[in-house]
Amino acid sequence: MYEYRRLLPLLAAQNETWAVDLLGFGFSDRLAGIKFNPHDIKTHLHCFWKELINRPIILVGASMGGAAAIDFALTYPEIVEKLVLIDSAGLTGGSPASKLMFPPLDYLATEFLRNRKIRQSISRTAYKNKQLATEDALHCGALHLEMPNWNKALIAFTKSGGYQPFKANQLEEIKQETLILWGDNDKILGTKDAHKFERAIPNATLTWIKDSGHVPHLEQPQATAKEILVVGC
C-alpha cells in the first residue's frame, strides 16, 4: 500500500478508491499452509473484491502488480471495466532465481534482498530524480521486511515460477479500454515493453509520464493521477 502513498489521496478525492497488498506481499499475513503463487494471489484478490466492492472496477497495477492486474482481467473480464498498467511486468519470464530456491541458498537470496545497500541501489535505480531516493523512501520500501515469514513467502512465490510471460494471443483477449502509463526514463524494465503492450492489447493507449523512472506513481503522482482520472470519467 505504501507504494501508492502519493497517488492514492489524489484518486480518492474524486472516486471510491481501494488499495490492497497482494497475497504474500506488503503487509499481508503470511499464514502457514497458504500457497504463494499467481493463482492464489488472483483468488485472494477476487475474494477481496467480492467482499468489499462487488461491482465493476477500474483496475490499476504497477510493475509486478501490472502482471497481476492482467492475470485478473483475463480471468474475470466481467469485473474489470477498464485497466491501467503502470510500467508493467508481464512480458518477461519468472525469476531465474527459482532454480536456486533450496536451502541454504533460498535463505541467502532473501537476505541479499534485505541488505540495505542493495535496497538503496534498487531505490536509486527506480527513480529518475535520485534526490527522491531518500531515507524515508528507503524506510517505506523496507517496512514489509519485518512481517513474519516474509522470506518464506518470497521463497515460495519465487519457487512457483512467478508470473510467466503473457503470450500475444492472451493479451489480445483483453477487450477493456487499457491505459498504459510508462516513465520515460525507466531503468528497471526499460521502455520497449511499453510499445509491445500497446501493440498487443487491442484497445490500449500509451501515455508517457515525463521526467519519471520506473515508479511514476511515486515520482510524478499528479501527472499519473490526472491520466487515471481521465480514464475514470
VMD Tcl script that draws the C-alpha trace (Angstrom):
set ca {
  {0.00 0.00 0.00}
  {2.88 2.37 0.75}
  {3.89 2.30 -2.90}
  {0.66 4.22 -3.61}
  {1.00 6.65 -0.71}
  {1.30 9.68 -3.01}
  {-1.16 8.59 -5.69}
  {-3.98 7.20 -3.55}
  {-5.12 10.52 -1.97}
  {-5.31 12.15 -5.41}
  {-7.54 9.40 -6.79}
  {-9.63 9.05 -3.63}
  {-10.50 12.74 -3.71}
  {-12.75 12.07 -6.72}
  {-13.52 8.33 -6.64}
  {-14.01 5.50 -4.22}
  {-10.53 4.01 -4.28}
  {-9.12 0.84 -2.75}
  {-5.50 -0.24 -2.30}
  {-4.69 -3.83 -1.39}
  {-1.44 -5.65 -0.73}
  {-1.22 -8.78 -2.84}
  {-1.17 -12.10 -1.03}
  {2.32 -12.73 0.34}
  {3.49 -9.19 -0.30}
  {3.45 -5.89 1.55}
  {1.76 -6.14 4.94}
  {-0.44 -9.14 4.13}
  {-0.37 -12.10 6.53}
  {1.89 -15.00 5.56}
  {-0.04 -17.79 7.27}
  {1.16 -21.38 7.35}
  {-0.41 -23.63 4.75}
  {-1.13 -20.88 2.22}
  {0.41 -21.20 -1.23}
  {2.01 -18.05 -2.53}
  {1.71 -18.19 -6.30}
  {-0.06 -16.23 -9.07}
  {-3.18 -18.40 -8.92}
  {-3.67 -17.89 -5.19}
  {-2.86 -14.19 -5.47}
  {-5.64 -13.89 -8.05}
  {-8.06 -15.86 -5.85}
  {-7.26 -13.69 -2.84}
  {-7.78 -10.52 -4.88}
  {-11.12 -11.80 -6.16}
  {-12.29 -12.58 -2.62}
  {-11.24 -9.09 -1.54}
  {-13.24 -7.60 -4.42}
  {-16.28 -9.79 -3.71}
  {-16.34 -8.96 -0.01}
  {-15.73 -5.22 -0.13}
  {-16.53 -3.88 -3.62}
  {-18.68 -6.29 -5.65}
  {-19.15 -4.12 -8.72}
  {-17.12 -3.40 -11.88}
  {-13.84 -1.61 -11.26}
  {-11.00 0.28 -12.89}
  {-8.04 -1.93 -12.01}
  {-4.61 -0.33 -11.62}
  {-1.39 -2.33 -11.37}
  {2.22 -1.19 -11.25}
  {5.34 -3.23 -12.05}
  {4.68 -6.83 -10.90}
  {1.24 -5.63 -9.87}
  {0.63 -4.94 -13.54}
  {1.15 -8.62 -14.33}
  {-1.25 -9.47 -11.50}
  {-3.79 -7.00 -12.95}
  {-3.51 -8.52 -16.42}
  {-3.97 -12.01 -15.00}
  {-7.03 -10.85 -13.04}
  {-8.57 -9.09 -16.05}
  {-8.15 -12.18 -18.23}
  {-9.78 -14.42 -15.62}
  {-12.56 -12.05 -14.53}
  {-13.27 -9.81 -17.55}
  {-16.77 -9.05 -16.28}
  {-15.28 -7.41 -13.17}
  {-12.65 -5.20 -14.81}
  {-14.34 -2.31 -16.59}
  {-11.06 -0.62 -17.51}
  {-7.40 -1.48 -16.97}
  {-4.44 0.74 -16.09}
  {-0.90 -0.61 -16.32}
  {1.97 1.42 -14.83}
  {5.44 0.32 -16.03}
  {4.02 -3.18 -16.02}
  {5.75 -6.52 -15.85}
  {4.29 -9.39 -17.85}
  {6.37 -9.69 -21.00}
  {9.37 -11.44 -19.47}
  {9.51 -14.74 -17.58}
  {9.72 -15.65 -13.92}
  {12.90 -15.14 -11.98}
  {15.87 -17.40 -12.84}
  {16.45 -17.48 -9.08}
  {13.65 -20.06 -8.82}
  {16.21 -22.72 -9.72}
  {18.27 -21.75 -6.68}
  {15.44 -21.81 -4.16}
  {16.62 -24.64 -1.96}
  {18.31 -24.47 1.47}
  {20.55 -22.68 2.28}
  {20.63 -20.68 -0.95}
  {16.97 -19.67 -0.65}
  {17.56 -18.04 2.72}
  {20.75 -16.35 1.49}
  {18.91 -14.97 -1.54}
  {16.27 -13.29 0.60}
  {18.90 -11.93 2.98}
  {20.68 -10.46 -0.04}
  {17.48 -8.58 -0.96}
  {17.16 -7.43 2.64}
  {20.63 -5.87 2.54}
  {20.42 -2.10 3.00}
  {22.95 -1.27 0.28}
  {21.13 -3.49 -2.22}
  {17.80 -1.86 -1.42}
  {19.41 1.59 -1.72}
  {20.73 0.68 -5.14}
  {17.32 -0.57 -6.30}
  {15.64 2.56 -4.95}
  {18.04 4.86 -6.77}
  {17.62 2.91 -10.00}
  {13.82 3.14 -9.76}
  {13.80 6.94 -9.72}
  {14.92 9.29 -12.47}
  {15.31 12.04 -9.87}
  {17.82 10.47 -7.49}
  {17.01 13.05 -4.83}
  {13.70 11.23 -4.31}
  {15.57 8.09 -3.20}
  {15.54 9.47 0.33}
  {15.90 7.79 3.68}
  {12.13 7.98 4.01}
  {11.66 6.23 0.65}
  {14.09 3.51 1.72}
  {12.29 3.11 5.04}
  {8.85 2.83 3.39}
  {10.21 0.29 0.93}
  {11.65 -1.90 3.68}
  {8.92 -1.93 6.35}
  {7.35 -5.12 4.96}
  {10.62 -6.98 5.58}
  {9.67 -7.08 9.26}
  {6.50 -9.04 8.59}
  {6.52 -12.61 9.99}
  {7.51 -15.21 7.37}
  {8.37 -12.56 4.80}
  {11.29 -14.57 3.48}
  {9.35 -17.86 3.41}
  {6.57 -16.32 1.32}
  {9.05 -14.78 -1.11}
  {10.84 -18.11 -1.46}
  {7.53 -19.90 -2.11}
  {6.45 -17.33 -4.71}
  {9.81 -17.49 -6.50}
  {9.78 -21.30 -6.49}
  {6.32 -21.20 -8.09}
  {7.87 -19.50 -11.11}
  {6.11 -16.20 -10.53}
  {4.33 -14.55 -13.44}
  {5.22 -16.13 -16.75}
  {5.24 -14.02 -19.93}
  {1.80 -13.38 -21.35}
  {1.54 -14.57 -24.94}
  {0.28 -12.36 -27.74}
  {-2.96 -14.34 -28.06}
  {-3.61 -13.85 -24.33}
  {-3.10 -10.10 -24.47}
  {-5.41 -9.96 -27.49}
  {-8.18 -11.24 -25.21}
  {-8.07 -8.06 -23.15}
  {-11.02 -6.17 -24.63}
  {-11.25 -3.48 -21.98}
  {-10.04 0.04 -22.60}
  {-6.46 -0.10 -21.32}
  {-4.26 2.82 -20.35}
  {-0.54 2.12 -20.38}
  {1.40 4.65 -18.31}
  {5.18 4.48 -18.55}
  {8.01 6.53 -17.12}
  {10.07 7.93 -19.96}
  {13.30 7.00 -18.17}
  {12.51 3.56 -16.73}
  {15.84 1.90 -15.88}
  {14.24 -1.20 -14.32}
  {12.18 -2.53 -17.25}
  {13.34 -0.13 -19.94}
  {10.84 1.43 -22.35}
  {10.47 -1.10 -25.17}
  {7.81 -3.12 -23.33}
  {5.53 -0.08 -23.31}
  {5.27 -0.22 -27.09}
  {4.89 -4.01 -27.03}
  {1.91 -3.77 -24.69}
  {0.37 -1.04 -26.83}
  {0.62 -3.20 -29.94}
  {-0.60 -6.40 -28.26}
  {-3.64 -5.09 -26.35}
  {-6.42 -4.13 -28.82}
  {-7.87 -1.10 -27.01}
  {-4.66 0.22 -25.47}
  {-3.41 3.78 -25.27}
  {0.18 4.53 -24.31}
  {0.94 7.69 -22.36}
  {4.45 8.62 -21.30}
  {4.95 10.17 -17.87}
  {7.69 12.71 -18.38}
  {10.70 13.06 -16.07}
  {9.98 9.74 -14.40}
  {11.65 6.40 -13.89}
  {10.05 3.06 -13.03}
  {7.70 4.49 -10.38}
  {5.79 7.45 -11.89}
  {3.08 7.00 -9.24}
  {5.73 7.98 -6.67}
  {7.84 10.33 -8.77}
  {5.10 12.16 -10.70}
  {1.89 11.37 -8.77}
  {-0.06 14.41 -10.02}
  {0.58 13.62 -13.68}
  {-0.15 9.92 -13.09}
  {-3.38 10.67 -11.24}
  {-4.52 13.07 -13.96}
  {-4.26 10.35 -16.62}
  {-6.04 7.75 -14.49}
  {-8.86 10.14 -13.58}
  {-9.46 10.83 -17.28}
  {-9.95 7.08 -17.78}
  {-12.46 7.10 -14.94}
  {-14.62 9.81 -16.48}
}
mol new
graphics top color blue
foreach p $ca { graphics top sphere $p radius 0.5 }
foreach p [lrange $ca 0 end-1] q [lrange $ca 1 end] { graphics top cylinder $p $q radius 0.2 }
display resetview
